[in-house]
Amino acid sequence: MALPHVVTGLIEKRAQVAGELEHHQAVTQQLLIDLDAIDATLRLFDPGIALEEIRPKPLPPRHAAYKGEVVRLVCRRFGGGTTGLA
């Protein structure tokens, strides 16, 4: 016997994940279009370029600091101590 609140929560989570997937697929499609445009432009300037030899550049980590760490550093630097900004 399924619990209604569990089923409702799972349906909501599935809808959220499906929405994220659609978003990332759209972003991926746009990135491929952008990459094709850059490749075509590179070929205009250098027809003999070996595009497969260009290695992808890794992205830096999204959050290099722990949550609240930057705020503490800024507050400490400007004399606010470690209290919040409120």
Steps between C-alpha positions, in 0.01 A plus 500: 500500500655827387502800727346802322755752630788279385352462153431874478856580607648258248283640219618852588865387512465321166353813341789705641767263369328479160494882486870517584573242232310700237686815605841334478413345164414846368826640641694211346334561162593870513858416597526265201370775271753744646783248464406433135505875430844536661630199305373648173666832580828326586488318166457834321823628653690168490351242260753236603436523875464172688204574725516160669841593644350792695441358846201617704586741779361383836271737686602621844293373792174688536540575871859520615405630847285342766160656566542825693879502472517795261256703711711439811815605318341819368351588839830435674687710242272799539473484877164328530631199691324173431142622546247486220425781261141551625 
